[in-house]
Amino acid sequence: MDFSKPRVIAEYGPGEGVHSREIARRMHPGSTLLLFELDPDFSRDLERQFVDNPRVQVVHGDAAQLPAELQRRGIKLCDYVLSGIPFSILDIEKKRALLQKTYDAIAPGGSFIIYQVTNELRQHATLFQHGESEYFLQNIPPMFVTVFNKVNTRNGYGHPAAKPVMRVPVNHAA
């Protein structure tokens, strides 16, 4: 992730906020971080963690609400969407619908970054013009980190960072 200028970042399923805290720490002062969490206990905990940080906003709801939440907040598109949601357990219709809404909410040149135990999502994320995966054995459990890039339609190039710059060890109890 490029934190050198203001960005709009969304995170699906932040749980306890391990990645959220690091992103909030690193992101540009003019950036916005939207956290989508379904679990009410995690949502309350995230709200407490970020109560003094107006750049971080917790949405207690489904990640599929991203386009509506962006519109409600007067935000056009996201630069990055980060997700630890276990896509492999979602039924195919929900998986594809969420991928479509995610794609639609990302600005040209932006990225959808996922970390998963399996790499099966690659076969479903055909909307994205480029995807690159890396397997992290040092993580427990080992995880695939995949970056899907939305091509910048103005010049035909994808996001300049094909691989995530920020590498945060992932250790989620699923």
C-alpha positions as CSV (number, residue, x, y, z in Angstrom):
1,M,0.0,0.0,0.0
2,D,1.2,3.4,-0.8
3,F,0.6,5.7,2.2
4,S,2.4,8.7,0.8
5,K,-0.7,10.6,-0.1
6,P,-4.4,10.7,1.1
7,R,-6.2,7.4,0.3
8,V,-9.5,5.8,0.9
9,I,-9.1,2.4,2.4
10,A,-11.7,-0.2,3.3
11,E,-11.1,-3.3,5.4
12,Y,-13.6,-6.2,5.4
13,G,-13.7,-8.3,8.6
14,P,-11.1,-6.4,10.7
15,G,-11.9,-8.6,13.8
16,E,-9.8,-7.3,16.6
17,G,-8.2,-4.6,14.5
18,V,-4.6,-6.0,14.1
19,H,-4.2,-4.8,10.5
20,S,-6.5,-1.7,11.1
21,R,-4.2,-0.3,13.8
22,E,-1.1,-0.7,11.6
23,I,-2.9,0.9,8.6
24,A,-4.1,3.8,10.7
25,R,-0.6,4.3,12.1
26,R,1.0,4.4,8.6
27,M,-1.7,6.1,6.5
28,H,-1.4,9.7,5.4
29,P,-3.2,12.3,7.8
30,G,-5.7,13.0,5.0
31,S,-6.7,9.3,4.5
32,T,-9.9,7.6,5.5
33,L,-10.1,4.0,6.8
34,L,-13.6,2.3,6.7
35,L,-13.8,-0.9,8.8
36,F,-16.7,-3.3,7.9
37,E,-17.3,-5.7,10.8
38,L,-20.4,-7.9,11.2
39,D,-19.7,-9.2,14.7
40,P,-21.3,-6.7,17.2
41,D,-18.6,-7.4,19.9
42,F,-15.7,-6.7,17.5
43,S,-17.5,-3.6,16.2
44,R,-17.9,-2.2,19.7
45,D,-14.2,-3.0,20.4
46,L,-13.1,-1.3,17.2
47,E,-15.2,1.8,18.0
48,R,-13.4,2.0,21.4
49,Q,-10.0,1.5,19.8
50,F,-10.5,4.3,17.3
51,V,-12.7,6.7,19.2
52,D,-10.0,9.4,19.1
53,N,-9.1,8.9,15.4
54,P,-11.7,10.5,13.1
55,R,-9.9,9.1,10.1
56,V,-11.1,5.6,11.1
57,Q,-14.8,4.8,10.8
58,V,-16.4,1.6,11.9
59,V,-19.4,0.2,10.0
60,H,-21.3,-2.5,11.8
61,G,-22.5,-4.3,8.8
62,D,-21.9,-6.5,5.7
63,A,-18.9,-5.7,3.5
64,A,-21.4,-5.7,0.5
65,Q,-22.6,-2.3,1.9
66,L,-19.3,-0.7,0.7
67,P,-20.7,1.1,-2.3
68,A,-23.7,2.4,-0.3
69,E,-21.4,3.5,2.6
70,L,-19.1,5.3,0.2
71,Q,-22.0,7.2,-1.4
72,R,-23.5,8.0,2.0
73,R,-20.2,9.5,3.1
74,G,-19.7,11.4,-0.1
75,I,-16.7,9.3,-1.1
76,K,-16.5,8.4,-4.8
77,L,-14.2,5.3,-4.7
78,C,-11.7,3.4,-2.7
79,D,-8.0,3.2,-3.4
80,Y,-7.5,-0.1,-1.5
81,V,-9.8,-2.7,-0.1
82,L,-8.2,-5.2,2.3
83,S,-10.0,-8.4,3.3
84,G,-9.5,-11.3,5.6
85,I,-13.0,-12.6,5.1
86,P,-12.9,-16.4,4.5
87,F,-14.3,-16.3,0.9
88,S,-14.0,-20.1,0.7
89,I,-17.0,-20.5,3.0
90,L,-19.3,-18.1,1.2
91,D,-21.8,-19.5,-1.3
92,I,-20.9,-18.8,-4.9
93,E,-23.6,-16.2,-5.4
94,K,-22.6,-14.2,-2.3
95,K,-18.9,-14.5,-3.2
96,R,-19.5,-13.2,-6.8
97,A,-21.8,-10.4,-5.6
98,L,-19.2,-9.2,-3.1
99,L,-16.5,-9.3,-5.7
100,Q,-18.6,-7.3,-8.1
101,K,-19.4,-4.7,-5.4
102,T,-15.8,-4.5,-4.4
103,Y,-14.6,-4.1,-8.0
104,D,-17.2,-1.3,-8.6
105,A,-16.0,0.5,-5.4
106,I,-12.3,0.6,-6.3
107,A,-10.9,3.4,-8.3
108,P,-9.0,2.7,-11.5
109,G,-5.4,1.9,-10.5
110,G,-6.6,0.7,-7.1
111,S,-6.2,-2.7,-5.5
112,F,-8.2,-5.4,-3.7
113,I,-5.8,-7.2,-1.2
114,I,-6.9,-10.4,0.4
115,Y,-5.2,-12.8,2.8
116,Q,-6.6,-16.3,2.8
117,V,-5.7,-19.9,3.9
118,T,-6.7,-21.0,0.4
119,N,-6.1,-19.4,-3.0
120,E,-9.4,-20.4,-4.5
121,L,-10.7,-16.9,-4.8
122,R,-8.4,-16.3,-7.8
123,Q,-10.7,-18.3,-10.0
124,H,-13.7,-16.1,-9.1
125,A,-12.0,-12.7,-9.2
126,T,-12.1,-12.5,-13.0
127,L,-13.3,-8.9,-13.0
128,F,-9.8,-7.7,-12.0
129,Q,-7.4,-7.4,-14.8
130,H,-4.3,-8.5,-12.8
131,G,-3.8,-10.7,-9.7
132,E,-0.6,-11.7,-8.0
133,S,-0.3,-14.1,-5.1
134,E,2.4,-14.8,-2.6
135,Y,2.4,-17.6,0.0
136,F,3.7,-16.8,3.5
137,L,4.9,-19.9,5.2
138,Q,6.2,-18.0,8.2
139,N,2.6,-17.1,9.1
140,I,0.6,-19.4,11.4
141,P,-1.4,-20.7,9.7
142,P,0.4,-20.1,6.3
143,M,-1.6,-17.6,4.2
144,F,-1.9,-16.5,0.6
145,V,-1.8,-12.8,0.1
146,T,-3.2,-11.9,-3.2
147,V,-3.3,-8.4,-4.8
148,F,-5.9,-7.9,-7.5
149,N,-5.4,-4.7,-9.4
150,K,-8.0,-2.7,-11.3
151,V,-6.5,-1.3,-14.4
152,N,-6.3,2.4,-14.8
153,T,-8.6,2.8,-17.8
154,R,-7.1,6.1,-18.8
155,N,-3.6,4.8,-19.5
156,G,-4.1,1.0,-19.5
157,Y,-1.8,0.5,-16.6
158,G,-2.6,-1.3,-13.3
159,H,-1.7,0.0,-9.9
160,P,2.0,0.8,-9.7
161,A,2.4,-1.5,-6.6
162,A,1.8,-5.0,-8.0
163,K,2.8,-6.4,-4.6
164,P,1.8,-5.0,-1.2
165,V,4.5,-2.7,0.2
166,M,3.2,-3.3,3.8
167,R,3.6,-6.8,5.0
168,V,1.9,-7.5,8.3
169,P,2.0,-11.0,9.7
170,V,-1.5,-12.5,9.6
171,N,-2.5,-14.6,12.5
172,H,-6.3,-14.9,12.7
173,A,-8.1,-17.6,14.5
174,A,-10.8,-18.5,12.0
